[in-house]
Amino acid sequence: MRRKLLPYCEERQSKTDMIVLHAVAYDVTAAIKSFCDNKVSSHYIVAEDGEIWQLVGEKKRARHAGVSYWREIEDINSHSIGIEFCSKSLGQKKFTSAQIKSGIGLIKKLVKKYKIRPENIVGHSDIAPRRKADPGKAFFWKELAKEGVGFWYNLSDAKKINDFSVEELLEIIGYDTKDICASAYAFCRRFLPDKVTEVKEVTELINNVGRANDELLADEKFLQVLRAVAYKYCSESKTPCKI
C-alpha cells in the first residue's frame, strides 16, 4: 500500500459504520490532482493494477460523499470510509481482476475492523441517486456478496414480503425517496445492471445520471428483484419492518 495523505478532511462526528464505494474516471495521478483541485478526498483509491493508495487516515472525515442520504443518515462523510476505484468508463465496463481482488481484500478488512453491517456497504449512486452514477453498472457487488460482504438477493424471496409500493420498498432498503425515479435507477445500477443504459461519453454520464421511467417502474422483473432485495434487507438487517 502507498500513502499520499491529503489535507482535505476533518474530525469525525460519529463512529465509523459505513463504507461508500466510488469510481473515478482517471488514473491515480490524475485523480489525486482532481481531488486537490476541488479540495475533496477519499480514504483509499484502488488503481487499475490493483495497487491501493491511502489518501486520508481512517480516523478522519474525508470529503467523498457530498450531499447524500442512507437509512436516515445525512452526514455520511462522518459515518463512512470512502474507497475510489479508477475506471475510465466510470464503472460501466468491467473492473480489472487485480482491482477486484485488492478491493475485496480491503473491504473485508474494514468490515471486520469496524464491524460494518451489510446494509451499510453502499455505492455513491445509492446515497446520491440524483447526482452520481458511480461506482457504475459493472461494479462487482455480486462478487462481494459471495465473499460475505454486503447483500445479494434470491428471487424466491420476492414472494415472502407484503404488498408494499415501490416507494416503500426503496425506503426499506435505505434509499432517499424524494425522487423515486432516480432512486429506482440507482437500485438498478446495483441489482439489475441490464436495465441501465450504457453511456459512451463519461462527461455525458456525469452530467445526466439517468432515471427510471414509468415503463421501468412497472417492469415485472424490476418489481420482483426490488421485492426480493427489500426482503433480504428487512430480514437480515436491523430494519423494523413487517414483511
Secondary structure by P-SEA (a helix, b strand, c coil): cccccccccccccccccbbbbbcccccaaaaaaaaaaaccccccccccccbbbbcccccccccccccccccccccccccbbbbbbbccccccccccaaaaaaaaaaaaaaaaaccccccccccccccccccccccccccaaaaaaaaccbbbbbcccccccccccaaaaaaaaccccccaaaaaaaaaaccccccbbbbccaaaaaaccccccccccccaaaaaaaaaaaaaaaacccccccc
